[in-house]
């Protein structure tokens, strides 16, 4: 039973880390290098993460500065940013690419909060699916005689408590990101 709970706990943490990575890619009106994390540029025919091709810095709160290690790939990096549909227009001076992060409109902020809530809801669904799988596994253990009925009840209660804690952490992460997005 301890092994089952340990595995479940690990899966909950993975779900939370995936949610946090996804939330980092949501643009909140200020320059954040994490919004470029999922962008791949074509580098000599190989899709390569932007982080591997360039140094990304934040010289001021509204600007991202992308300095490619190899200036010959600057066009590919610029093209990848345009295709990523971030709502940002890269300006290229031959050596670096500047991304000016515009102020978000109220309407766009509301759209982004809906996106953030959807990400949170997706994470909760994933958590519930994990809980269902673990509950089935524990019930099967009881059926096979590996657990007593009391251990089954206790185990299911502990799994539910772990799920509730996970949901609470998801809600906290979503609320934090919503606050960040709505901040002017």
N, C-alpha and C positions, 0 to 999 in steps of 0.2 A: 504493500500500500504506500509506503514511504517513497518508493521508486516512482510510482505513478504520480504522486503529488509533486515530486521533484521535477519530473518531465513536464508536468502541467505548468508549474511555476516558470520554467524556462521558456515555454511557449508563450506564456502571458507576457514575459519580458520582451520576447521577440516582436510580438504584436505591438507593444508599446513603442519599441524603438522604430519600427516601420512607420507607425503613425507620426512620430516626432520627425522623422526624415521627410515624410510627405508634407507635414505642416511647415517645415523649413522652406519648402519650395514655393510656398504661397507668398506673393509679394505684399509687403505691408506698408508701402509708401516710403520706406527708407532703404538705402542700399544695403543689401545683404548678399554676400558671395554664395550663400547656400541656394539661392534661386537658380544658379547655374549648374548645380550638382548633377542634374540628370541630362545635361546637354552633351552630345557626342559630336565631334567634328571629324570630317573625313581627312585623315592624315596619311597620305600615300596609299589610299585605297582601303585603309583600316579605320572603322569608327572608333575614335579615341576620346575618352572623357576630357572635357575642357581643363580640368585640374591637372591632367598629365601633360597638357600642351602649353600651358601658360600660368604665369603667376597672377593671381587675382587679388587686388587690394582695394581698400575703401579710403581714398584720399579725403573725402568729405561725406557727410550724411546722405547726399543725393547722387553720388557718383561712384560707379564701379570702374576700376582701371584694370584692363586685361593686357598683360605684357607677355606675348608668346615667346617661348624660348627660342624658337626658330621662326624668324620673321617671314620666311617664305610661306608659312601656313596661315598668315593673317587673313587672307581672303576666305579660306575654308572655315576659320573660326567665326568670322563675321557672317558668313552664309548660314552656319549652324545656329547662331543666335537669332537671325531673322526667321529661320524655319521653325524655331522653338515656340514662336508665337507668344512671347512674353509681354508684348505691348511696349517693348523698348526698342529704340532705334540706335544701333551702334554707329559711332563716328570713328573713322579710321584715319590716322595720320601717317601711315606707313610703318610705324614702329609699335604703336599701342592702339588699343580700341577703348574708347570711352563710352560708357553707358550712363546716360543721365536718367535717373529714376524720377518720373514726374509725380507731382502730388496726386493722390487718388481723389476722385470725385466721390460724393456721398453715395451715389448710385453704385459705383464700382465697389465701394467698401461693403455695401449690403450684399452684393453678389459674392464677394469674397467670404463674407461670414457664412453665407449659405454653403459655399464650397467647403469651408472648414467644418461646419456641422455635419455635412455629408461624409467627410473623411472620418470624423468621430463616430458616426453611426456605422460606417463600414467596419471600423475597428471593433465596435461592440458586437456586430454580427459575427465577425471572425472569432471573437472571444466566446460567444454563445455556442458556436459550432464546435470549438475546442472542448467546451464544457460538456456538450452532448456526447462527444466521442469518449471523453474520460469517464463520464458516468456509465456509458455502455460497457466500457472496459472493466470498471469496478463491479458492475452487476454480473458480468460474465465470470469474474473471479469468484463472486459469491456463489454463483450457480455451479461452478466447478469444485466448490468445497474449499477454496483457498482462503475465504473470509467467512466469518460468522455474520449472522443477521445484524447484530449490534455493531460490528465493525463496518458493515455496509452502510448503516445509517450514519454512523459517526464520519465515515469517509465522504459520503455524499454531502453532509453538512459542511465539512472542511472545504470541499471543492467549491461549494456555493459561496462560502466566505471568501475564498481566493478570487472567485469570479467577481464578487461585489467589490473587492479591493481594486481589481483591475479596471472595472467600469468606473470607479471613483477616480482613478488616475487618468483615465481617458478623458473624463469630464473636465478634470483640472487642466489638462493640456489644451483641450479645445477652448475652454474659457479664457485661458491665458492668451492664446493666439487670437481669439475674437477681440479681446481687449486691445491687443497690439494693432490689429487691423483697423479698429474703429478710432484709435487714437489719432488726433489731427496734428 
